[in-house]
């Protein structure tokens, strides 16, 4: 396994006392390096708050929607088998890794956070798969059969990506727990499942209610 020193030092700088631990995603055999559930829960100092806001640590969590979409691909491998898949906003890499395990021909994990790409590469190694990595969606050349997206619509400014995804690939799968009223053709809801972010953030029930949307 590749060295995790840089990731651990970065995490400690942003959130002193926090550690990365190898964690198994419930309902799967997927293993990920995630924030340990014994992470510091005391009030942060103003300086720590500023560091967290300036350096969001999305990659240290396996968010509820990512888990749901990963399990869907593992349960229904025909959605990705033999296809070229681009996972947008890969975070910890859970969906990209699931797509590779489900038989995708190639999986491109895309994220503008270099630490997310680094942990995704490490997590791919933990699960015995190889992924391509990309920092910029626009830099990925060639045809894409499927775009996967989880936990990206928390910011409504990201809704502009919906048409870009649909124009880029034959199919798009989106999982989200933040948006309940979703009327964006050609997307339609195909599933609804409950899940919980790892480590557990004690989120309200509404954020454990994950919807999956398909454009094809």
N, C-alpha and C positions, 0 to 999 in steps of 0.2 A: 504494500500500500504506500502511496506517495506521502511525503512529509506533510503534516498538518500544522507545523509551527506557525507559519504566517497567518493562517486563519485564526488560530487560538490567540495569538498576540493581538490581532486586530479586534477580536471579540473582547478580550480583556481590557483593551484601551477604551472601547466604547462603553462596556458594561462590566466594571471591575467585579470580580468574584464569580462571573459566569463561566461555564465550561461547556465544551462539546462532548456529547456522549453518543455512542452507537445505539440506535433505537430501532426496534422492529415496528413497522407500520401495522396497526391492528387489522386483522382479516387478510393479511398477505404475508409473504416471506421477505418483503422488501426491507432492507436495512439502510438507515440513513444516519449521518452525523447531524445531530440536532442539539439545540440548547438543552442542557440537563434540566430536569424538572425541579431541581433544587436551586434554580436561578434566584438571584437576589430579588426580594419582593418588598424591601423597604423603600421609602420615598427617595427619589433621586435628587441629587443636588442640582441647582440651576445649570452648572457646567455639564453634568452628566446628561441632563435633559437636552441641552444644546447639541451634545455629541450624538445622541440617539437620533434627534431630528435631522441632523446633517448627514448621518450615516445609517439610514434605516436598515435594520438587520432582518429583512424578509427571509433570507436564506437559512436562518437558524431555526425556523419553524416549518412544520409540515401542515399547511393550512387545511381546513376542513374540505374545501372544494377540490384542492389538489388530491387529497386522499380519495374522494368520491370518483373523480375522473380516472385516477390510476386504477382503482378497483374495477371500474367499468371496462377499461381496456383489457385488463387481465381476465375478466369474466367473459368478454366478448371479443376475443382476439381477431376475429374476422374483420373488425373495423380498421385494423392497422396492418394485418399480415401482408407482407410483400410490398408495402407502400412506403413512400418517402414522406416522412412526417417532420413538421417543424413545430416545436413546443415553444410558444411565446411567453416570455416572463417566467423562465423555468424555475427560479428560486432554488429550492433544495434539489431539484431534478427529479422529483418523484414521478411526474407524469411522463417525462422523457424516458426514464428508466423502465417504467411499466410498458411503454410502447415498444421499446427494444426487446423486452422479455416476451412480449406478445407476438413477436415475429416481424416487426417492421423491417423493411429492406435497409433503410437508413433513418436515423433520428438526429435532427439538428436541434440542439438546446440553445435557445436565444435569450440573452438577458443583458441589459446595459450595465449591470453591476459586475465588475470583474471578480469579486469575492463569490457571488452566486455561481459564476461559471467555474471557479476553482472548486467549490464544494460539490457542484454537480459532477465534475470529473472524478473527484474522490469517491462520491457515492456510486457512480457508475462502476468504478473498480470494485467496490464492496459487493456489488451485485453481479459481477462477471460480465458486464456488457460494455460496449464501446459506443460513444456518442461523438458526433461532430459538434463543435461549439461555435457560436457566433455572437458578437456584441451588438450587431445592427441588423434588424429585419431586412432592410433594403439591400444589404450586402450579400444576401443568400441568393445564389444564382441557380437557374434551372427550375424545372417544374416541381411543384409541391402537390402531393396528393391530399394531404390532410394537415390542417393547422389545429393544434390543441392549445387551449387557453384556460387557465384556472386562476381565480382570485385576482383578476386584473380590473374588473369593473367597479371596484370600491371608489374609484375616482371618476366622476362623470365625464371629466375631460378625456378619458380614455375611450369613450363611446365612438369617437371618430375613427377608431381602428376597426370597428365592426365591418364596414364596407371594404376596407383594405384587405382584411382577412378573406372575405368572401370572393374578392376579385383575384386573390393570389392563389387560391387552392380550390380543388374540386369540392372538398368538404371542410367544414369547420365544426369543431366540438368545443363548446364553452361551458365551464362549470362555475357557478357563482352563488354565494350565499347572501350577498349584500343587496342585490336588486330583485325585487319581487314583482314589479309591474314592468314586464319586458315585452315591448311591442316593436320589434325591429325586423321586419321581413328582409331576407328570406329565412331568418332564424325562427325555429319553433321549439317548444319544450318537449323533450322526449323522456325525461326521467326526473325523479325527485327523491332524494335520499337524505338521511341524517348522518352527521359526522361531527367530529370534535377535533379542533386544532391540537397538534402535539408540539411542545408540551401544552397541557390544558391551560388556557387563558381564562377559564371560567366565563366564557362568553354567554350572552343571553341566548335563549332557545332560538330566536329568529336567525341568529348567525350560525346555527347548527343545521339549519334547513337549507340544503343545497339543491339547486335546480341545474339541470343539464339541458343545453340548447344545441340544436344541430342546424347547420345551413348546408344544403346540398343542391 
